[in-house]
């Protein structure tokens, strides 16, 4: 009985071994998974415009401060704050009573000196007195006339007119206020806003990039007359309907701020813009024969951006990118890729070098 039991146990073991061994053999007819289907695109060069924004402050074409040349009380104010005025229009009149008295006294001195000259002239002609006395009297007459003309000019300065067309600013000094040429605040400011100037700053890198993209003249200098038009984003977020032009770029970098000042000019015939307003300048940079690579098509490797290039056998390989500018959706490439190169647009984080894909166009 014991012998039969051992044989039964051995038979059972062989049967189990046979069963487990058959499960380790690969299933006949199994196939590898198909390559992933991924969207690809063929690169073609194009002209790409990228806009950079800079904070700006607007100033009128002319902001002229009006100062008195003589001291006196404000007798009349002929304009209102915000009023549009013309060049030569009367703005203020200062009290001139004291000046009139000085003018009368100076005029009297002229008359006295003239009488003295007329009295001495016949005496010199008769050789009664020397000609030196007459010349002295003439000099005193000239001095008296000069004094009178100076006082008369000051009387003229009491009438203050506008040197330019424009709009009147704040008028802090009202009728009765005492003003002088030594005060620290002007009577008002006249702003010519028929054209406004938008000032903005560029750092060294931005200046260098602007120089590289700007049209050049025969001396290889920036030709601002050929510069692209710029746009103005007003404080309300809307774009000003008139395009502007770059009028000035200062090439001297401020050592304390590391920046330079630039200026763009805008027509303001509709008076929509005001001196002192703020906004943003949209400065275009144009790249010719460049490629725009979507950000979703790139991967990061050790601080570099790469894309997957599709080869003729449908395998992929990585290619570093030489990025010259960023856009809202990706990167601008000018060198390193050839027209017609096919890049993988999706699923780039799930594939590797040498992997085969099924391209979808």
HELIX and SHEET records of a PDB file:
HELIX    1   1 UNK A    2  UNK A   23  1                                  22    
HELIX    2   2 UNK A   97  UNK A  125  1                                  29    
HELIX    3   3 UNK A  131  UNK A  157  1                                  27    
HELIX    4   4 UNK A  204  UNK A  213  1                                  10    
HELIX    5   5 UNK A  224  UNK A  226  5                                   3    
HELIX    6   6 UNK A  295  UNK A  297  5                                   3    
HELIX    7   7 UNK A  348  UNK A  350  5                                   3    
SHEET    1   A 3 UNK A 342  UNK A 344  0                                        
SHEET    2   A 3 UNK A  37  UNK A  42 -1                                        
SHEET    3   A 3 UNK A 358  UNK A 360  1                                        
SHEET    1   B 6 UNK A  84  UNK A  85  0                                        
SHEET    2   B 6 UNK A 166  UNK A 168 -1                                        
SHEET    3   B 6 UNK A 188  UNK A 203 -1                                        
SHEET    4   B 6 UNK A  46  UNK A  66 -1                                        
SHEET    5   B 6 UNK A 278  UNK A 294 -1                                        
SHEET    6   B 6 UNK A 231  UNK A 234 -1                                        
SHEET    1   C 7 UNK A  84  UNK A  85  0                                        
SHEET    2   C 7 UNK A 166  UNK A 168 -1                                        
SHEET    3   C 7 UNK A 188  UNK A 203 -1                                        
SHEET    4   C 7 UNK A  46  UNK A  66 -1                                        
SHEET    5   C 7 UNK A 278  UNK A 294 -1                                        
SHEET    6   C 7 UNK A 330  UNK A 333 -1                                        
SHEET    7   C 7 UNK A 323  UNK A 326 -1                                        
SHEET    1   D 4 UNK A 159  UNK A 161  0                                        
SHEET    2   D 4 UNK A  90  UNK A  94 -1                                        
SHEET    3   D 4 UNK A  72  UNK A  77 -1                                        
SHEET    4   D 4 UNK A 178  UNK A 179 -1                                        
SHEET    1   E 5 UNK A  84  UNK A  85  0                                        
SHEET    2   E 5 UNK A 166  UNK A 168 -1                                        
SHEET    3   E 5 UNK A 188  UNK A 203 -1                                        
SHEET    4   E 5 UNK A 259  UNK A 267 -1                                        
SHEET    5   E 5 UNK A 245  UNK A 249 -1                                        
SHEET    1   F 3 UNK A 298  UNK A 301  0                                        
SHEET    2   F 3 UNK A 304  UNK A 310 -1                                        
SHEET    3   F 3 UNK A 316  UNK A 320 -1                                        
END                                                                             
